[in-house]
Amino acid sequence: MMDDAAQIRALIAPWVDACLTRDWDALFDICTEEVFFDPPGAPRVTGPDLRTFLDGFPVMSEFNFDFDNIQIDGNIAIGHGNAAMTVDIDGEDTAISFKFADHFRRGEDGTWRYSSVIWNDNE
């Protein structure tokens, strides 16, 4: 059985796949019901507004990230790291690098899920 940090790292591939294919149902499947996003320079996005936010997010052609560290305290965890994506901005491929702090909660079923997603551009 994977340890907690490995279980959280195992969420990277499904998160990336869901973002690249714009499969928001798959993305929400690995999130808590109360998940929220704190995007750079914008207010917090919660509830039904999340799908609208994601639908309006630029299409990604590349996306990768990894955790520099994951801190776990009981059923709560936070992972910090760096990421890069290529998005379509007005028909042009635009590279973006950013740092993030993702929070996770372990449910009663023992499964870790994203509970908040916070990121800031490096530029």
C-alpha positions as CSV (number, residue, x, y, z in Angstrom):
1,M,0.0,0.0,0.0
2,M,1.2,3.5,-0.9
3,D,2.1,5.9,1.9
4,D,0.1,9.1,2.2
5,A,2.6,11.3,0.2
6,A,2.7,8.7,-2.6
7,Q,-1.2,8.6,-2.6
8,I,-1.2,12.4,-3.0
9,R,1.5,12.3,-5.7
10,A,-0.6,9.7,-7.5
11,L,-3.2,12.5,-8.1
12,I,-0.8,14.4,-10.4
13,A,-1.5,12.3,-13.5
14,P,-5.3,12.3,-13.3
15,W,-5.2,16.1,-12.5
16,V,-3.0,16.8,-15.6
17,D,-5.1,14.5,-17.8
18,A,-8.4,16.1,-16.7
19,C,-7.0,19.6,-17.4
20,L,-5.6,18.7,-20.8
21,T,-8.8,17.0,-21.9
22,R,-11.0,19.6,-20.2
23,D,-12.8,16.7,-18.4
24,W,-14.1,18.7,-15.4
25,D,-16.1,15.8,-14.1
26,A,-12.9,13.8,-13.8
27,L,-11.2,16.7,-12.1
28,F,-14.0,17.2,-9.6
29,D,-13.9,13.4,-8.9
30,I,-10.5,13.9,-7.2
31,C,-11.7,17.0,-5.2
32,T,-13.7,17.4,-2.1
33,E,-17.2,18.8,-2.5
34,E,-16.1,22.0,-0.9
35,V,-13.0,22.5,-3.1
36,F,-12.1,26.1,-4.0
37,F,-9.6,27.7,-6.3
38,D,-7.6,30.9,-5.5
39,P,-6.3,32.0,-8.9
40,P,-3.7,34.8,-9.2
41,G,-5.1,38.3,-9.2
42,A,-8.7,37.1,-8.9
43,P,-11.2,36.3,-6.2
44,R,-11.7,32.9,-4.8
45,V,-13.8,30.5,-7.0
46,T,-16.2,28.1,-5.3
47,G,-19.2,25.8,-5.9
48,P,-20.9,26.0,-9.3
49,D,-18.7,28.9,-10.3
50,L,-15.8,26.5,-10.6
51,R,-17.1,24.8,-13.7
52,T,-17.7,28.3,-15.3
53,F,-14.2,29.3,-14.3
54,L,-12.7,26.2,-15.8
55,D,-14.8,26.4,-19.0
56,G,-13.3,29.9,-19.4
57,F,-9.7,28.9,-18.7
58,P,-7.4,29.0,-21.7
59,V,-7.0,25.6,-23.5
60,M,-3.8,23.9,-22.4
61,S,-1.7,22.0,-24.8
62,E,1.0,21.1,-22.2
63,F,0.8,20.9,-18.4
64,N,3.2,19.4,-15.9
65,F,3.8,19.9,-12.2
66,D,5.4,18.2,-9.2
67,F,5.5,18.6,-5.5
68,D,8.7,19.9,-3.9
69,N,7.3,18.8,-0.5
70,I,4.2,17.4,1.0
71,Q,3.4,18.0,4.7
72,I,0.8,15.7,6.3
73,D,-1.0,16.2,9.6
74,G,-3.6,13.6,10.2
75,N,-6.3,13.9,7.5
76,I,-5.0,17.2,6.2
77,A,-2.1,17.7,3.8
78,I,-0.5,20.6,1.9
79,G,1.8,20.2,-1.1
80,H,4.0,23.0,-2.5
81,G,5.6,22.9,-5.9
82,N,6.2,24.4,-9.3
83,A,4.4,23.9,-12.5
84,A,4.5,24.9,-16.2
85,M,1.8,25.0,-18.8
86,T,1.4,26.1,-22.4
87,V,-2.0,27.7,-23.1
88,D,-3.7,29.2,-26.1
89,I,-4.0,33.0,-25.6
90,D,-5.6,34.7,-28.6
91,G,-4.4,31.9,-30.9
92,E,-0.8,32.0,-29.7
93,D,0.9,29.3,-27.6
94,T,1.9,31.0,-24.4
95,A,4.2,29.4,-21.8
96,I,3.4,30.1,-18.1
97,S,5.3,29.0,-15.1
98,F,3.9,29.2,-11.6
99,K,4.2,28.0,-8.0
100,F,1.3,26.5,-6.1
101,A,0.1,25.4,-2.7
102,D,-2.5,22.6,-2.9
103,H,-4.4,21.4,0.1
104,F,-5.8,17.9,0.5
105,R,-8.2,16.2,2.8
106,R,-8.4,12.5,3.5
107,G,-12.1,11.3,3.4
108,E,-13.7,8.7,5.6
109,D,-13.0,6.2,2.8
110,G,-9.2,6.9,3.2
111,T,-9.0,8.6,-0.2
112,W,-7.0,11.9,-0.5
113,R,-8.7,14.6,-2.5
114,Y,-7.9,18.2,-3.4
115,S,-9.6,20.6,-1.0
116,S,-8.1,23.9,-2.3
117,V,-5.9,24.9,-5.2
118,I,-3.9,28.1,-4.9
119,W,-1.3,29.3,-7.5
120,N,0.7,32.4,-8.4
121,D,2.5,33.2,-11.6
122,N,6.3,33.3,-11.5
123,E,6.5,36.2,-13.9
